[in-house]
């Protein structure tokens, strides 16, 4: 089957964006909607082959990304200055883009401490099409039991404080305010290394988000990390 043209992907009588945008703006969780350059958005949906009637296609076309909870959680879109690294960059799609970050999956978001959200394309635990999370708490992929649209609803309205409760330190909001969208915080020792992880006692270091992912996937300390 040949890829759909941009015109075919844009052609829909029921675009998802108007309703999605309203839900983003009215979300109970603190969400910053980042605008996308139209050219970047069009390039994104063509590479993803996701039409504007879908939640993923609508977000990729119209949105540079979402910064949730002061940027603790980052939802990927077409990319922008505030959130460098697009759906294309993270998934090796499009000309000159970075290599695929996770084989057999589509990375759709990440958080400030190295957690990764990805739609399972058959390479992760759980059913294909469901969102899985690589947790710094367990150091493994966990099926979240929801598709992309339901996951995005959880991002906008779910109990993120409860989900991340023991992984956040007392003044985490202050630290996040100083981060760029292409940076994260590496915790050492990492949460999965101890059954009694204490976020307040952990050493914290700001690192580029790509390096953070590598460190969290491998369990290595950052350069010159304090000895535990």
N, C-alpha and C positions, 0 to 999 in steps of 0.2 A: 504494500500500500504506500503510495507516495505521500510526502508531507503536504500538509495544507498550506496554502499561500497565506500571506498576511491578511489579505482582503477576506479570505474565508474565515480566518480566526476572529476578525473584527466584526464580521457580519452575524448579528444575532438580534432577535426580537425581544430577548429577555436578558439584558446585561445584568450581571451580579453586582456591579460596582455601586450604584446608587444606594441600595439597601446596606451593603457592606460598609460603605463610608459612614452612613448614619449610625450603624452599630459601633464603629470605631470611635466616633466622636462622642457617643453617649455611654461608652464603656465604663463600668464601675471601677475597673483597674485604671491606673494612670497610664495613658497611652499617648505617645507623641507620633503623629502621622507625618511622615516625611514624603514630600512631593518627589515625583520622578520626572526626569527629562523625557518628553514624549518619544524621542528616538530610542532611548534606552529601554523604555517600556515595550515598544513595538519589537525591538530586537529580542527582548526576553520572552514574550509570548510565542514568537516564531521559533525560537530555539527549544522552548518547552513543549511546543505544539499543544498549548492549552488555550481554549477559546475564552472569550470574555463572558460567557454564560457560567463559567466555573469560578469558584472562589479563588483558586490559585491563579488562574488567568487574569481575573479582575485585579487582584493585588499586584501581580507582576507588571501589568500594563500601567496602572495608575499610581503606584506607590513605590517610593525608593526603599521603603522598609518601615518597620514600626519599632520604636523604643518603648519598652514597657517597664514600669517600676523603676524610673530614673535610669533606664538603660540596662537594668539587670538582665532582662530577657530581650533578645533582638530577633525580630521576625524579618526574614530576608525578602526583598523585593527586587526592583530593577537596579538598586544601588544608587547612592548619592553621596554628597560630601560628608554628611553627618554619619552615614553608615557605609563606609567603603566595603566593597565585597558584596556582590550581587548573587542572586540565584545561579547566574551563569558562571560567575567566578568560582563558587563553591562546588560546582558540579561538573566542571570541565566541559561546558557547553559554549558553542560559539567560537569564532576565530580568535586565536591568540589568548584564550582563557586558560586559567590555571587547571592543573590536573584534578580529576575527580577526587574529592576529599574522602568519600565513603563509597566503596564498591557495592553495587547492587542496591543503591538507595539514592534518594534525592534529599539532600540537606536543605532544610527549610528554616532553620533557626538555631541560635546558640545562646548561651547565657554567659554572664561575666566571669564565671569560675570554671569554664571549660566544658560544661554540659552541651551536648549536641542533640538537636531534634532532626529526625529524618523520616521521610516517607519510605516505607519498606518496598523495594522493588524486587524482592525475592532473596536478597543477600543478608537479611537480618532476622532475628527471632520473631515469630509471630506471623500473622497473615499478610500477604502482599496488599499494599494499599493503606495499611495502618501506619500510624506514626509511632516510632520507637524513640527512646531517649537513652543516650549514653551518659550514665550518671557518674559524677565525680564521687558519689557516695558509695556506689557498688562496684565501679570500674567495669561495667558491662552494659550491653544493650538490654533495654527493658521495653516490651511492647506495652503501649499506653492504652490499647483497646479502643482507639478512635481513629477515624479518618482525618484528612487535612481540615475539612470544614469544621468538624467537631472540635479538633485541637485548637483551631483559631478562636472558636467560641470560648474555650477554656482559658486561652491566653487573655481574652478581653474581660471575661467575667468570673473566672475560676479563683479558687483560694490559693493564690501564688504564695502568700505568706506561710500558709501551712505546708505547702509543697517544699519550700526552701527553708523552713524554720530553723533547723539546727545547722544549716550551712551558712547562715548570715551572722555577722558579728555586730556588736552594739552600735557602731557608727558607720555601718556599711553605706548608708545613703550619702554621707559626706565624701566617702572615697569614690563612689560611682559618679558623683557630680563632676569629678576631675578627670574621668576617663573619656577618651575618644571612642567612637564606635568600632574602631579597629584595634582596640586594646582590651585586655582582660586582666584578672587578678589571679595569680597562681598561689594556691594555699599549700603550705608545707608544715608538717606532713599533710599529705592529701587525705581527704575524708575517708576514703575506702581503706586506708591503712590501719585504722583503729576503730574498735567498736564503740569507743567513748570519745569520738572526735569533739574537740572544743574549738569552735571557730574563733572565739576571742583570743585563745592562746596560740593559734596558728600564725606562723610567719607569712606575711603577704608581700607579693612583689608584682608590680605592673609589668606585663609583657605584651608583645604583639599578639593579637588573637590567634593567628595561624600557629605561632610558636606555642601558645597556650594549649591548643588542641593536640599538638604533637606530644607535649609533656604529659597531658592528662591521659592520652591513649596509651602511652608507654609507661607511665608511672615514674618517669625520671624527674629529679629535682631541677629547678632552673639553675643557670650558672651562678656559682658562689652562693648557693642557698645555705642558710644557717644549718648547722648540724643539729639533729634532733636528739 
